[in-house]
Amino acid sequence: MSSENVQTKWGQFISLIIVFFFWGFVGSANDILIPVFKKVFTLSQVQSQLVAWAFYAAYFVGSIIFFLVSLKLDVLQKFGYKKTLSAGLILSAVGSFLFVPAATMESFPFFLTALFTVGLGFSIQQIVANPLAIKMGSPNTGAHRLTLAGGINSFGTTIGAILLGIALFGMGDNKKTALSLEDIKLPFIILGLAFIAVAIFMNFSKIEDPEKEVEVVKTAHEKFNILDYPQLYLGMLGIFIYVGTEVTIISNLPALLHTHEFGNVLEDAVAPFIALYWGSLMIGRWNGGVNVFDTSKLVNTALKFIVPAIAFGVIIGANIFAAHDVSSFYIYPIWILLFIGVSFIGGKNAGKTLMLFGLSGITMMVAGLVWPDPSIAKFFFISGGLFLSIMWPSIFDLAIAGLGKNTGKASSFLIMMILGGGVIPLIQGSICDFDLTKPEGIFGISWTHFSYVVPLIGFAYLGFYGFYCPKILKKQGISHVESEGGGH
């Protein structure tokens, strides 16, 4: 491959990672919308979690539709990467513009329809963009590119919460605490226009369409039975629980912070905490990304400390720019150092990393439940983001190990399991709602506080999968898998 060709591929890749940024941006925007909709429409906590449901169920529905269509017609071969990706972006743009009539009509179901449409577009983009990132250059560096794309995705989630917070509530002395649905229109019009701009840009970019290589594989009509691969069906449950745990911790955090116990934090003041949570995933993924570069052990060790410090600086800097008081955040490096320590022990071993991070997540959730000082307890819950951050590639690596020709099918089944992001927050939200009927709480804490047993159970399963899956693979004679530390 000539140097010129490699240069062109990087040009293509940069245009692609804008899409990864948008996924992150909208994902964290949901967490700002949840408490806003809850207040404006006087919803229960479980009803407010329908925001997450609408968004993540769209991934599942979109994947199913794509899968069924692909049985009759290979979409990527027929239309190519660029057109398919552009179609997904246009669909997300339509969803963004639907926020305008939804706000005018003051209709919560209409807002959910708009979010579902954005999510449908995202499902198409996900199916195309993940393999495309791997194909943009040497196969040996495919994981590097996905890791980098995952880091950009996390950057989008980190600043998305802050930017939407500014757009809705203003900043500094002009900040407002009351919100009308009219304020939601402009940010989503801008977002819709941005989707269209990227779709046009994508259509004129030099992204190459896939070679006609799929037809060769299609001649082999081997029966594929999920039940033959315990690593896959347990991994599908792993992805379901992983995405659900990642989303539920933050989706219910505004409700937790709003309790009397945690200081009655209002809707206009939750953005910094949302940014810190998604920023924790960014810290973890940037730290995991260090593993994929071929450096000396000394440089690798140094980067494991320097890169998280830079990522934490980005979070603090973005919050200071938005005129948020982040003085309480300066204790958070204690959790970052704990995370770095565990990541050193896990190394590049997917199973061991997953098991250790699962155990760490359990420890953080238990500490958050029992710690007597809520000003500290909330950081234990937020630190769940650190320990979830590099689980996605570990689960993915273990789940598709030994699947050979069926790897593609297995990947599409795993992407469908993103549905967990819509289901698990509903379960936690329904526990929070016991505060309305049983205000005395449980074990001396509010039901909303107690609801964090849900991510605790999630971490327990993920730790179990990390422990058990390598044993399954060993029985099948499959050598152990290394994790590249990327991110969803």
N, C-alpha and C positions, 0 to 999 in steps of 0.2 A: 504494500500500500504506500503510495507516494505521500510525502509530507503535505502536499497541496490537498490531497484527498482527505487526509486526517483533519486538516484545517476546515474544510467544507463541512465535515461531519460535526465539528464543534459548533459551527455556525447553526447547523440544524438543531443540535441538542439544546442550545440556548433558547431557541424559539419554542422548543418543546417544554422546557422546565417552567415557562410562564404558566402553562396549564397546571402543573403540579402546585405552583404558588396559589392559583385560584381555588383549587380544592381545599387547601388549608385555610385560605381567607374566608370562604363561605362556611366551612366547618366551625370556625370559632365565632362567626357572626351569629350562628344559631344560639350560642350560649348567652349572647347579649339579648337576643329576641325572646328567649324563654321567660326571664323575669318581667320583661316589658309586656308581653302578651298576657302573662299571668295577672298583672295588675290591671291592664286596660280592659280585659275581657272577664275579670274576676273569675279566674279558673282555679280549680284545685291543682295540687302539684302534679298528680298523675295526668290530668288533662293538659297541663303545660308541657309535659314530656312528649305529647303527640307531635311537637315540633321535630324532635329527634326521630320519632317513628316515621313521619312523612318523608324525611330526608333519606334515612338509611333503608327504609322499605323500598324506595325507588331504585337503589342499587340492586336489590334482590330481583325486583320485577324486571329491570332493564337487562340484567344478566340472563334471566330465564328467556326473555324475548329474543335476545341476541343468540342464545344457545339454540332455541327452536328454529330461528331463521337460518342459522348456520348449518342445520341438518339438511336443508334444501338448497341453500345458496351460500357459498363462501364470500361473506361480505367484504373482507379485506382484499381478496383476490379480484372481486368484481369491481369494487369502487376505489380500492387503494387506501392507504393510511390517511393521506391528507384530507380526502373528501369525507371519510368516515369521522375523523377527528373534528373536522369543521362542522359536520352535521350535529355532532354532540354539543359543540360550543354554541351553535345557533339555537338548539333546543334549550340549553341553559339560559341563553339570552331571553328567549320567550318567557321562561319561568320568572326571570328577574323583572321583566316588564309587567307581569301579572300582579306584582306587588302593588302597582299603582291603583288598578281598579279594586283590589282587595282592601287597600287603605281607604279609598273613597267610600266603599260600601260598608266599611267597618265589619268585615266578615272573617271570623277565625277560620272556618272551613275553606274559604277562598285563599287565605294565606297558606294553609296547609297544601292546597292544590298547587299553588305557585312554587312552594318549596319542593314538592314531589316532582314537579316538572324540571326544576334545576337539577335535582338528584338523578333523574332519568338521563339527562344530558351527561352528567358526570359518570354514570355507569358506562356509557359508550366510550367516553374519553379514557376511563380506567382500563377497559379491555384493550384499547388500542395502544395507549401510551406506555404501559409497562413493558410489553415485548419490544416496542419501538425503541425505547431507551437502551435496551440491551443490544439491539441490532445496529445502533448508530456508531459503528466502529468495530474494533477487534472484539471478538467474543470473550477474550481473556479479561477485558476491562469492563464487560457488561455490568457486573455487580457494582463496580466503582460508580458507574453512571447512575444506577438505581439508588445507590446510597446518597449520592450528591443530590439527586432529585428529591429523595426523602427529606434531606436537610432543608431544601428550598421549600418543600411542602410545610415543614414545621415553622419556618420563618414566616410563611403566610399566615399560619394559625396564630402566631405570636403577635404580629402587628395588626392582624385583622380585627381582633377584639378592641385594640386601642383606637384604630382609625374609625371603626363603626361607633365606638363610644363617643369620640369627638364629634362625628357627624350627627349623632342623635342628641347628645347632651351639651355639646360645646365644650370649652375648656377654660381653665383659669377663673377669672372673675365673672365671665359671662356664662358660667355653667348653670344649667337649669336642672331641677329635680323632677318637675312635671313633664310629661311627654304626651304629645298628640300623635295619632297614627299618621298624620300628614308628614311628620318629620322622617318617616321611613321611606317615603317616595323617592326623594332625590338620590340617596346612596344607592338604591337598587336600579334606578335609571342609569346612573353612571356605571354600575356593575354590568348591566345589560349591554351598554354601548361598548364597554371594554371587551366583553365576550365576542361581540361582532367584530371588533377591531382585530382581535387575536385570530378569529376564524379567517378573516380576509388575509391577514399576514401569513397565516399557515398555508393558505391556498397558493400563495405566490412564493412560498419558501422552497428550498431545494430538497425537501425531504423526499427520499426515494421510496417507491412502493416495493412491497415484498416481491422477491423473485418467485417464479411459478414452481415452488418447491413442494408445495403441500400435496399436489396431485400424486406424487410418488408414495407418500405416506398413506393416502386414501385407498390404495390397492390392498392394504393389509386390513381385512375386516375381522379383527380379533375381538372376541367378546370381552367387554370390560365390566368387571363386577367390583363395585366399591368394597363389598364385604370381604374380598380377597386381600384387602390392604388395610389392616387395623391402623397403621400409621396415618393413613389418609382419613378414615372416618373419625378417628379420635382427633386428628388435626383439624378437620372441618369444625368439630365442636370447639376446638382450641381457638380458631379464628373467630367464631361466633362469640365466645366468651371474652376473648382479647379485645375485640372492637367494642363490645358491650361494656366491658369494664372501663376502657379508655373514655368512652362517652359518658357513662353514668356518673363517674366521679365528678366531672365538671358540670354536667347538666343539672345536677342537684345541688351543686355548691352555692349558687346564689340563694337558694332556699335555706341552706344551712346558715350562711352568713346573715341572713335576714332574721333568724331566730333571736329572741332576747338573750339566750345563752351566749351567742356568738357576736353580740354587739349591734343588732338591728341595722346591719349595713344595707343601705338603700340601693335601688336599681342603678342609679347614676354612678355609684362607687364600686361596682363589682368588676369593671373592666380590668383594673390592674391585676386582680387575682386570677381572672381568666387568662390574661397574658402570661402570668407566672406559671400557670399550669401547662399551657401549650408550649411555653418557653422551656419548661422542664423536659418535654419530649424533644425539643430542639437541642437542648444541652446533651441529652443522651444520644441522639442520632449523630450529632457532630462528633461526639466522643467515639461512638462506634465506627464512624467513618474513618477515623485515624488508622484502624486496623487494616484497611484495604490498600494503604500506601506502603510501598516497599522501602522502609526506612530502617536505620540501625535501631537496636533495642533502646539505646539511650535517647535517641530522638523521639521514638515512639512513646516512651515513658514521659518525656517532657511534654509532648503534645497532648497526652491524656489529661494533663493538668491545665495547660495553656488554653486549649480549645474550649473546654467548658467555662473557663474564666472569661473568655471573649464572648461566648454565647450569653452568659449571665450579664455581662456588660451591655449587650444589645437590649436585653429585657429592661434593665434599669434605665438605659439611655432613652428607649422609646417611651417609657412611663414618665420620665422627667420632661421629655419634649411635650407630652400631653398634660403637663402640670399636675401629675398625680403625686400624692405623698407616698413615697415607698420606703420611708425610714424603717418600717417594721420588716422589710424584706432583707435587711442586711445580716440577719441571723441565718438566712437560707443556705449560704455556702457550707454550713455544717452538714446538711442533707446531701449536698453535691459531693462533698468529700466521701461520705458514706457510700454513695453510688459509685464513685471512682474506685474505691477500695474493692467493692463487690465485682466490678467489671474486670479488675486485674485478676481476681481469683477465677472468674469464668473463662477468661481468655477468649480463644476463637472457637471453643467447643460449644456447639449449638445446644445440646441437651443439658450440659452442666450450667451454661449461662441461664437458660430458661428456668431450670430448677432453683438456682440461687436467687434469681430476680423474683421468682414466685414467692419464695420464703421471705425475701426482703419486703415484698409488697404486703404479705400477711402481717409482718412485724409492724409496718407503718400504719396499716389500718387499725390493728389492735391498739397501738400507741395513741392514735387519733381518738379512739373510742374511750380510753381510760385516762388520758392525760388530764389532770385537774384544771389546767389553765387553757381556756379556749384560744387565747392569742397565740399559743404554741401549737395546740392540737390541730388547728386548721392547716398548718404547714406539713404535718404528717400526712394528711389526706392529699394535699397538693403534690407532695413528693411521690405519690403513686405514679405521676407522669414520668418521673425519672426512671422508675423500675419497669414501666411498661414500654419505654421508648424503643428499645432494640429487640423486643419480643417478636414482632412481626416476621422478620427474616428468619429467626430461629425456628418459629413454628412452621413457616413455609418450607424451609430447608428439610426439616424432619418429615413433614407430611408428604412431600413428593419424592423422597429418597427411594430409589429402587423401582420407580414406576416406568422408566424407559419411554417407550412410544406413547404411553398414556399420560405423560406429564402435562400435556396441553389440556386434556380433558380434566385432569385433577386440578389444575390451576383455576379453571372456570368454576369448578365446584367450590373451591376455597374462596373465590371472589364473591360468590353468592352469599357466603356466610357473614359478609359485612352486615347482613340483616340484624345481627346481634346488637348493633349500635342503635337500633330502633326498639328492640324488645326489652333489654335489660334495664334501661332507664325507666321504663314503665313500671317494672317490678319495684325498683327503689322508690319511685314517685308515689306508688300506692302505699308503701310503708310510711312515707313522710305524711301522708294524709290522715294517718291515725291521730296526728296532733289536733285535728279538727274535732274528732269524736272522743278522744281520750287524752285531754290536755295534761293529765298528771304525768304522762311519759312512761318510761320503762327503765328499770335499774337506775333510777335517779337522773336520767338524761331524757331529752326530748326524743320523740319518734324519728324526727328528721335527722338527729345526730345518730341514733341507733341504726338508721337505714344504711349506714356505711358498712354493715355486715355483708351487704350485697357484693361490693367490690372485694371484700375480704374472701368470700367464697370463690369469687372469680380467680383471684390470685392463687388460691389453694389448688384449683384444677390445673392452672397453667404450670405451677410448680410440679404437680403430679405428672403432667404430660412430658415435661422436660426430663423427669426421672425415669419414666416408664418406656417412652418411645425408643430410646437407644437399645433397650433390652429386646424390644420387638424386632428392631433392625438386625441386631446381633443374631437372633434366631434365624432370620432370613439370609444370613451370611453377607449382610451389607456393611461395608466399613463405615466408620462414623463420619458424620457430616460436619463441616466447618460453617460457622455463621459469618456472614460478611458485614453484619451490623448496619443494615439499611433501615427502611421505615415505611410504614403505610402513610 
